Amino acid sequence: MRGKTTKKHVVTIPEVKKILESIGEEQLDRLQRRSLDYAAKFSKVDPRIAGEIAKKLIERFGMEEEEAVQIVNCMPKSIEEIRVFLAGGHKIVETSKLEAILAFLNKYQKKE
């Protein structure tokens, strides 16, 4: 199952789930099966829209790709949780921007 890496791309956990499912569980090695199990348990949004959410976070809110992917992976439910992901660059983010990000994410939260 190993191949030559042609380019590196950051993907969300739901996208990992979709990729591994598309290969077929019978084709996966042990590590890949464990990764699929993890992705299935911890995906917070539908895999079909996860990449689009990350892309919109980058475009609308000026996030770095890695920040956007981590936010999609965790789908924070409060401003304080969002701050954790954006504090890595030691930048101060206005509360109004954090509120806008939270409102945007709330449209995609899974209903529990």
C-alpha positions as CSV (number, residue, x, y, z in Angstrom):
1,M,0.0,0.0,0.0
2,R,3.1,2.2,0.1
3,G,3.6,4.6,-2.7
4,K,5.7,7.6,-3.7
5,T,4.6,10.8,-2.0
6,T,4.0,13.4,-4.7
7,K,2.7,16.3,-2.6
8,K,1.8,17.0,1.0
9,H,-1.7,18.2,1.9
10,V,-3.2,18.7,5.4
11,V,-6.6,17.0,5.7
12,T,-9.3,16.9,8.4
13,I,-10.1,13.8,10.4
14,P,-13.5,13.4,8.5
15,E,-11.5,13.5,5.2
16,V,-9.2,10.8,6.5
17,K,-12.2,8.7,7.3
18,K,-13.6,9.1,3.8
19,I,-10.2,8.3,2.2
20,L,-9.7,5.1,4.2
21,E,-13.3,4.0,3.6
22,S,-12.8,4.5,-0.1
23,I,-9.9,2.1,-0.1
24,G,-12.0,-0.6,1.6
25,E,-11.4,-2.0,5.0
26,E,-10.3,-5.4,3.6
27,Q,-7.4,-3.6,1.8
28,L,-6.2,-1.7,4.9
29,D,-3.3,-2.8,7.0
30,R,-3.5,-2.8,10.8
31,L,-2.4,0.8,11.3
32,Q,-4.8,2.0,8.7
33,R,-7.7,0.1,10.3
34,R,-6.8,1.7,13.6
35,S,-6.7,5.1,11.9
36,L,-10.1,4.5,10.3
37,D,-11.5,3.4,13.7
38,Y,-10.2,6.6,15.3
39,A,-11.5,8.8,12.4
40,A,-14.9,7.2,12.7
41,K,-15.1,7.8,16.4
42,F,-13.8,11.4,16.4
43,S,-15.2,12.9,13.2
44,K,-17.2,16.0,14.2
45,V,-18.7,16.8,10.8
46,D,-19.7,15.0,7.6
47,P,-16.6,14.2,5.5
48,R,-18.2,15.6,2.4
49,I,-18.2,19.1,3.9
50,A,-15.2,19.1,6.3
51,G,-12.7,20.4,3.6
52,E,-15.1,23.0,2.5
53,I,-15.5,24.3,6.1
54,A,-11.8,24.5,6.5
55,K,-11.5,26.4,3.2
56,K,-14.1,28.9,4.3
57,L,-12.4,29.4,7.6
58,I,-9.2,30.3,5.7
59,E,-10.9,32.6,3.2
60,R,-13.4,34.3,5.5
61,F,-11.3,34.6,8.7
62,G,-7.7,34.6,7.4
63,M,-6.7,31.5,9.2
64,E,-3.7,29.4,8.4
65,E,-4.5,26.0,6.9
66,E,-3.3,24.1,9.9
67,E,-5.4,26.2,12.2
68,A,-8.5,25.7,10.1
69,V,-8.1,22.0,9.9
70,Q,-7.6,21.7,13.7
71,I,-10.7,23.7,14.3
72,V,-12.7,21.5,12.0
73,N,-11.3,18.4,13.7
74,C,-12.5,19.7,17.1
75,M,-15.5,21.8,16.1
76,P,-15.2,24.1,19.3
77,K,-18.4,25.2,20.9
78,S,-17.2,28.2,22.7
79,I,-15.0,31.3,22.1
80,E,-12.5,30.1,24.7
81,E,-12.0,26.8,22.8
82,I,-11.5,28.7,19.6
83,R,-8.9,30.9,21.3
84,V,-6.8,27.8,22.1
85,F,-6.4,27.1,18.4
86,L,-5.6,30.7,17.4
87,A,-3.3,31.5,20.3
88,G,-0.4,29.5,18.9
89,G,0.8,32.4,16.9
90,H,0.5,34.6,20.0
91,K,-1.8,36.9,18.1
92,I,-4.7,38.7,19.7
93,V,-8.0,38.0,18.0
94,E,-10.9,40.4,18.5
95,T,-13.9,39.0,20.4
96,S,-16.2,40.0,17.5
97,K,-14.2,37.9,15.1
98,L,-14.3,34.9,17.5
99,E,-18.0,35.3,17.8
100,A,-18.3,35.3,14.0
101,I,-16.2,32.1,13.8
102,L,-18.4,30.5,16.4
103,A,-21.6,31.4,14.6
104,F,-20.2,30.0,11.4
105,L,-19.2,26.7,13.1
106,N,-22.5,26.4,14.8
107,K,-24.2,26.0,11.4
108,Y,-22.2,22.8,10.9
109,Q,-22.3,21.3,14.4
110,K,-23.7,17.8,14.5
111,K,-26.9,17.6,16.4
112,E,-26.4,15.3,19.4
